[in-house]
Amino acid sequence: GARRLESVGCWSLLPTRPKRLGAILVAQGFEGGWQPHWMALDLKTGPADSPLPDGVVLRWIRRPDDWQWIEHPYHAYNSGPNWRTTLIRREKAASRTGRGLHAIVAWLGERPVGAATLLIEPRLPKVAGLYDIGVVPDQRNRGIGAEVTAAACRAARDAGCRWAVLNATEMGAPVYERVGFRSVG
């Protein structure tokens, strides 16, 4: 069946081409948005080791149906019928080669305190995308975010990827730089 389009976005490198791209888009009804901060890690040289705090363990979740209960700061934002649903469909169609969609969760006892989602797209087998990296507020600044990121990168490298990419917030960029990511625009 047909689905109703809810929104359309446009990202551009800076400087924009044409220079008046912003004005052209506003004239067409677009609104200003946030500035993405793309980062990449060469998996031949990274990630850097990031030890976990005492009592924190990592567990992989590989069944898409189990993701609904993962709670961290970005879960509600992306858990609707948008990108995650599309990725779950792709995961069900992906081969058993380690490619597809995976989630890694950091646990402190029985409580999930951090998580990251890793996508190894079968159509782009050398590039892994990291999404939804987050740590609950009372456990931040303990190395959990760096280690879930590093663990996802190691899994991507083990699956044959050469690069890991993510879109950082300005607050998160220093964490990813410690893991070995560099800004690409």
N, C-alpha and C positions, 0 to 999 in steps of 0.2 A: 503494500500500500504506500501511498504518498505520505511523506512527512512534511510538516510545516517548518519552514526555516525560521529559527528564532533570532539569529544574529549573524552578521558578517564582519570579519575583522581584516585589517590590513597592517602588516608590519613592513618596515622599510629600513634599509641600512642608512646610516648617516654619512655624508650628506645625502639628502634625498635627490632623486632624479625623476622628473624635473624638479628644480629647486622649489617650485610652487606646489609640490604634491600635497602638502598639508592643506593649503587653501582650496585646492581642487576637491579633495575628499570632504572637507567641511561643507562645501557648496553642494555636494551630493548627499548630505545628511549624516556623514560620519561624525563621531564625537572623539575628542582627545582621549587617550588612554595612558597606560603605564609604559615605561621604557624597559624593554627586555634587556637582560644582561646574559648573553650566551657565553658559555664556557665549555672548554673541551679538555680532555685528558688523553694523552698518547699512552695507550695501555702497554706499550713496549717498555716504558720507563716508569710507570706508576701502577697502582696508587701507593702513596706513602703508608707505612704502618700506623695504625691508630689503636692503641690498646683500649679495651673496654674497662669501665670502672668495675670494682668488685661487685659481684652479685648480678651483673647484667649479662645476659646470654642472647645470642642471635638465633633465630629460627626462620627458615624459608617457608613460605606458603606458596604452593604451586597449583592449588585448585582454585580456580576463579570464584567458585561459590563460597569459599571461606573468607573472601576479602571484605564482606559486608560488615564484619564486626571489628575490623581494625580501626582504632580511634587514635588520631593524632591531629595536630592543628589543621591539616589540609584535607582530611578525609571528607568532611561534609561538602567542601567546595567541589570536589571532583567525583563524588559518589553518585551523582544523578544519572539520568539516562543519556548522558552525552559521551564524552571520550572514553570513559571506562567501559561502557556497554559495547562500543565499537571494538575496543581492544580485546574484550572477552570473546567476542565473536572470532576475531583473528586468532586468538590463542587456541580456540577449539579446532581451528583449521590448521594450526602450525604443526610442523613435524616434531618428532621426539628427539631432536638433536640438541636440546638446550635452548633453542630459540623460542620466542614467544614472550608471554607476560608472566612476571614473577614478582612476588613481594617478599621483602625481608623485614622482620619485625624484631626489635630489641625488647627484651622482657626483663623486668625487675621483679622477681618472684612470679606471681601470676598476673602481673599488670603489664600490658604493652605500653612502653614509654617512648618508642621511636619507631620509625618505619621509612622505607623507600620502596618505590615501584621501579622495576627494571623491565624495559622492553627491548628485546632483540628481534627486530623485524626481519622475517625471512627474506623480504625483497631488498633489504639493505644489510646483508649479513656481517659487514665489517664495522658497523656503527651501532652502538647501544645507546638508548635514551634513558635517562633517569628522571623520574617524576615523583611528586608528592613526598619529597624528603622533609621530614619534620620530627620534632621532639616535643614532648609535653612540656609546658612551661617550667614546672618545678624540677625538671631533670636536665635543663639546658646548661651549657658550659661545663659539661663533664666528659666530652669526647664521644658521646653516643651518636650524634649526627655525623661526625667525621667517620666513625667506624661503620655505620650502616651504608654510607656512601662508598667507602673503600671496599666493603664486602660485595656490594653490587658490582663495582668495577672489576674485582677479581673474578666474579662469576662470568662477567661479560668477556674478559680475557680468556678464561678457560673454555668458553664456548666459541672462541675463534675471532672475536672482535678485535679490531685495531684501535678504535676510538670510542670514548664515552663522551656524551654531550648532555648538557642540562641548561636550564634557564634559571639563573639565580636572582634572588632579591639582593639589594645592596647589603642588607644585614647578613645574608647567608654567604655572600661571596668569600669572605675571609676563611670560613670553614672549608669551602671547596678548594681554595688556594693551598691550605695546609695539606689537603689530600693530594694535590698536584695539578689541579685544574688551572687553566689559564684563560683569561678573557679573550674572546674572539669577536666581540662586537655586540 
